[in-house]
Amino acid sequence: AQGRFNEADAALEGCSGIFATSARARVLAARRDLDGALAFAHEALARSSAVDWPEGRAQVLVSLAEVSRAADRPVEEAAALRDALALYERKGIKPAVERVRLRLEDMEAFAES
């Protein structure tokens, strides 16, 4: 599996777009470089707020949630998912709404157990 992360990291080298930054965050989280992952995830989120593209921002928020989960930050994970859900609902992207809702429900069920 480590080889795949190396391939992904190499493919992202020199890429500076919002999704490349977000993807790098996820690669770093998988490598357990959680400080780096969180930094890249927050950078991607900040960059996504500079453009008028709600779906893109929602995708970045879902990535932030994944990184937050890896970093054992459930409050930040839930907040990112709620924000993503609101954006997906506003745009009417039903498959994404369902995916994010299920993740939030799973988090709530786990917290209650």
N, C-alpha and C positions, 0 to 999 in steps of 0.2 A: 504494500500500500504506500509506503514511503516514496517509492519510485514515481508513483502517480502524482504525489504532491510536488515532487521535484519537477516533473514535466509541466504541471500547471504553473508552478512558480516561474519556470523558465519561459513559458508562453506569455506570462504577464509582464515579464521584464520589459521596461520601456513603455508600457501602456499606462496612460494616465487618465483615462476616462472614468466616469463615475462607477460603471459596472466593473471595470478592471480593479479599481480601488476596493470595491466591495468584495470582489472575488479573492483578492489578495488577503483581505481580512479573514475570509473563511479558510483559506489555505493555512494561514498562520494559526488560526484556532485549532485546526486539525493537527498541527505540529505542536500544539500546547504552548505556543508563544502568545499567551493571552493578552499581555500588555500591548504587544505590537498589533494583535488582531483587533483589540478594542480601539486603538488609535486609528487604524485604517478604516474601521467601521464608522467611527464618528466623523472622520474626514469625508467619507463617501456621503454620509447623511448631510453634512454641511454643504457639500458641493451640490447635492440633489435639490437643496432648497433654493439654489440660485437659478434653477430652470423651471419653467412651467410645464411639468410633466408628472402629473399625479401617479400614474402607473409606475413610472420609474422610481419615484420616491417610495412608493409602497414596497417595491421589490427590495430597495435598499434597507427599508425598515425590517423586512423579513430577514434579511441577512444579518442586520444588527441583532435581531432576536436570537438567531442561531449562535452568533458569537457570544452574546450575553449568557445564553444557556451553557455554553462550554466554559465560560468564566464563572459559573455558579452565581449569576446575578438575576434571580427570578423576577425581581421588581422591574428591572430595566427590560428584561425579556418581555414581560407582560405589557409594559407600556408601549414598546415598539410594535408588538402585535396588535394592540388596540388601535394605535395610530394607523397602521397598515390596513386594518379592517375598515376603518372609517373611510380611507381613501378608496379602497376597492368598492365599498358599498356606494359611495358617491358616484363612481364611474360605472356602476352596474356590472362589474366583472364577477359574475356568479361563481365560477369555479374557484377563483382566488378567495372570494368571500367564504366559501365553504371550507377550504383548506385552512384558512387562518382561524375561523371559528372553531374548527375541530382541535387545533393546537391550543387555543385558549381554554376550551372545555377540558382537554387532557391535563393542562396545567392546574385548573381548578380542582379536578378530581384527585390529582396527585396531592395537592395541598391539603385536601380534606381527609386523606387517608392516613 
